[in-house]
Amino acid sequence: MMNVLADAKRELAGRAGVYELFAHLLLNEVDSKILSLFHDEQWLRCWEDLEIEIPAVSEAGIERLAVDYCRIFIGPKDFCPPYQSVWEDGHMQSDVITSMNEYVEIVSSGASQNIKDHAGVQFKMMSQILQFEAASDEPPSTLAHAFFVDHIAWTEPMFSLASTLAETDFYSTVLESGKEFVASEKSVFSLDAID
Amino acid sequence: MKTSNSKRQFLKLGLLSVGTFGMFGCDESTTPNENSSSDSDDSNSAPSSSDTSNDDTSNDDASNTSTESASRDFPFGVDIRKWKAGKGRAYEIGGQRMPGICLLPGPNAKKDWPPKDKYQGAEKIPGMCQLCSTVCGIIGYVKDGRVLKVEGNPNDPNSRGRLCARGQASLNHLYHPERLLYPMKRVGKRGEGKWKRISWDEALTEIADKLRTIREEGKQEEFAFHQGRQRSKDAIKRFLDAYGTKTQLSHRSLCSGNRRAANLTYLWESDWDLNDCENSKYILNFGSNAFEAHQGHVPFLNRIQNGRFNNGAKMVTFDVRLSNTAGNSDEWFSPFPGTDGAVALGMCHWILANGKQDSEFIERWTNVSVQELKEHLASYTPEWAERVSGIPAEAIKRIALEFAAAAPAATTMCNRGSSAHLNGFYNDRAINLLNALVGSVGKKGGWCWSPWGGLDPIAKTPAMPDSAKTWSVLEDPPEYPLANVWRRMKVGEIVYLYLLQGRAKLQAYMTYNLDSPLTWPEESLTQEVLANEELINFHVCINCFYNETAHYADIVLPWTTFMERWDLDARASYNLRPYVGIRTPMIDPLGESKDIRDFFPMLAEKIGGGMEAAYQYGTTEDYMEQWAKEIPVNEVTGKSGLERLLEEGAWENEKTDPFYEPYKTLLIEEELAGSATDSNGVITKDGIGIGVMVGGQAMRGFKTPSRKMEVRSLFINKIGVNEDCSDLINQSGVTKTKSRPKQHEGHDLDIDQMPIWLPIDEHQSLGQDELIMTSFKWNVHNHGRTMNLKWLAEIVHSNPAWLNTETARELGLKDGDWVELTSYYSEMLEKVSPNLNHREPDESGRRVVSTMRVPIVTMQGLHPKAIAMSNSCGHWQYTNVAKAKAVSDDGEHLVGSDPKRYRDADWERNMWWEDKSNGDIAKWQQNTGNGWNQNRLMPIAPDPITGQQAFHSTVVSLKKLS
């Protein structure tokens, strides 16, 4: 029984970590520190398992990734807006923000990004929720489930689009894996039929 | 991706990641925790509850804590008690909505009507629109940090609560999915469209380094600031003066240079006539489309209609095209393009011939006599005007007498229709003369003006730095004598040409709310220069959207919208007295967008060298408080200054009398003490004009050299040939006026002292296949900044050429046919302005500007020798809405509009106008696509006197396409 519980906690922590990783990648360009970290042996093994190739740490490589990140998520045109409002209503700051405001009352992300329905912010909040649950002695609440339904599930097609826009192998495969991850999370929350 | 294993693989990755990228409460860009990445034991174990020190039973007031304190007080920032105590519990039992779930409309849930509590609890925040030049007062309904709706502010004395479609579309502007939200730096070649995001600090440091170098070289004039529509005059001037450059370029000459100059010749104290239509009995409109555009637009339109329907005014419009203004007039006449002035002079002649002039006004208050006018106008008979304009002499005579009979409650109005011609200055001089003849000048219901072109002078900006002293040929081209003598109207359309010709050099170029490739003449030349790093070494673009100018920038700075920034603002009010309006941040700026008021001080600090001294006023809000501090108290609310403006949105001093007949104001003894009066009755004090003796009384008069309304302008004649005009300037009292600088020497031009009419050479011998192109604006667009707004783009998105039905028949054309238009440079300008010639003639000896293929629509509402195309269309950047693309260029996706990927119900239902012809004109469907940039055909064609771009004088030939 203890082992089962420990495994469950460990799984929650692991999932929280993936959300944290994607939150960072959605909100930020990859810099040399992050890229160096990704070249750490343990990290490389994980990337290899996921068939994601990590580019070498070089100024040109970092620049290429920055340009790719920009054209995927920043623009200035034909980009993939990482904002839930845009995906659901076609413009920024839709009623999605009202819902996010209510969640922010419960989960304080502390993100500097001021657009609350940015996928990165939402992933960060989800990470916090799961870390909280991993650390809690109480039975899991409905919070993670509800937040996933309201503010994470929408990202699956966003990752898909972002992946197709990517010109670097790194972003192409990482973002594809983001899609896979959200799909797997749907299974966790028994939401396979969410579409 | 090995899907079967992915969950386990993700867990491994997640256990490495958890805690690595910054815990809650830290910026997500914080340096990763190296320990967590290397400590595999830690990463393989779940965080223990002891790591999270807070006892979740310890804080009974948790639900009241702020977000910030929550991040400190709750493990991982999660206040689970609040969840469970409130919505969470209800959710578990399925009793009430969860956050967001029911509020998300989405296409499937979308109803025709918003929830009835949508505006409940919304805060009403005043502001001022900036989607055209009129700056109407608005109110934003703000709830949950979002603007839900925008409507007109009834407290705005000029717009009176009215708001046009553009203003209603403010939400499209604010919440556009393709807004620029982060600073970006060009990667690769300029114009290649490759960018990377940079921080504000990086951006400002790079810009500062460049500007500092130029400044230290003492070449400040090689930094140009080029503005499109701007309403933060003080902020721009502060920065440029502190820096030390006077190379501030504008688009005024593309807009209203001739009209302003014509008004200034008569008045000197104002360049903007405010026709008192609300109190008028007769409105004579020469080419103004006030019902759709015009600087006064909604405020003006409101008063015109009040004059017509409440005061019985008649409105007659002369316009080449049956605009919505013309169509709503009592009578419409279509003169030959560029002949408005001839019609006006014909009317003047007839009024005098019939003795219907106001002789008393002419003799007392103008600087000409009735007899002089009769002699001057002798040859401008209505029959002559008919030959020139095509308007029947009998109609000219009838309307002239109707106009005179209605005086003094009679006024002309005009704008670009008459003034944007190569003879536009004289056209507008002639039109204005009608008011002098019938004595309606400054009269209630007549042709009025006010000295307050902007804010009530009670609002004084905090101390400004001294003005810059540099000179640049780009800002003050010597070929255009009236461009900059009274006001800096400049000659914006020559900027890129002069750079190409090597007449000036720009080390740094900062563009601001400018879309010159689309709105400037000669689109291809503009692009060529903007792309050339030799000609423009460094280009910083400040804008809300990625437009055709941003495409050629080196750094793009995301600008706040007018709902996210501060200004005090006002226009010349049709109430004929000044007011103060306020533009406020209704919400926090989205993303990392910033206003110049916020980043210019940072930039000045980085440039250093004393520039920072210009920004010692504190925060932007401190600055606004100082600026607004003299706004008096509202006796009812007890609020004054900024606080009052923030509540009411605008303030007008109702104790100020409307500016009627200011020239009749008697000078008081104190004013006259120590004054002298010359033989012409001009009263001066210390050599500066203060008034005039009229009928034995000392009066204020007009602020002209003669202190009379100057029908005859000796000043313009002398200025034209570079004579010193100091004496005349001093007599006027408008001492900010300057004689032309030494750099203008050798650039003489003969400017007639009297209102005349000049034929345009190439219009006199048009070939059968040649027409004169005219352009126009729609009531839902401005020139270059609204086609990205989908509510507006749906209404107007394309601009086939208008052609008169009879002309089309003669040319063998019918509705929907395609033509190839070829445009030509002006033959008249080739002789008068050789500085413009930059293309070799073709084999026929003519200089071709460009060719363009467009479809036509035929109608009777256009002069047979004209062809009309609206502007605003033909964007090739500026969001996919402006490009009318349902599928992006790469065929994959489209921000906010692709029904397969985004859930934009508006777009799914309504984006029906995408052009699917793929360039095959045989397959093109009417009213599809995003139209054509008419300015591609327009030559750079400044009126030789003022520099006003002659948008309506270009000759084009037509060739039918099969």
Interface residues (C-beta under 8 A of the other chain):
Chain A: A6 K9 R10 E11 L12 A13 G14 R15 A16 G17 V18 Y19 E20 L21 A23 H24 L27 N28 E29 K33 I34 L37 D40 Q42 W43 R45 C46 W47 D49 L50 E51 E63 A66 V67 Y69 C70 R71 I74 G75 P76 K77 D78 F79 C80 P81 Y83 S85 V86 W87 E88 D89 G90 H91 M92 Q93 S94 D95 V96 I97 T98 S99 M100 N101 E102 Y103 V104 E105 I106 V107 S108 S109 G110 A111 S112 Q113 N114 I115 G120 K124 S127 Q128 I129 Q131 F132 A134 A135 S136 D137 E138 S141 T142 L143 A146 V149 D150 H151 P157 L161 T164 L165 T173 E176 S177 E180 F181 S184 S187
Chain B: M1 K2 T3 N5 S6 K7 Q9 F10 L11 K12 L13 G14 L15 L16 S17 V18 G19 T20 F21 G22 F24 G25 C26 D27 E28 S29 T31 P32 E34 S37 S38 S40 S43 N44 S45 A46 P47 S48 S49 D51 T52 T67 E68 A70 S71 F74 P75 F76 G77 V78 D79 I80 K82 W83 K84 K87 G88 Y91 E92 M98 P99 G100 I101 L103 L104 P105 G106 D144 G145 R146 L171 N172 L174 Y175 H176 P177 E178 R179 L180 L181 Y182 M184 V187 G193 K194 W195 K196 R197 Y546 A550 V556 D588 L590 G591 Q877 T879 N880 S888 D889 D890 E892 H893 L894 V895 G896 S897 R901 Y902 R903 D904 A905 D906 W907
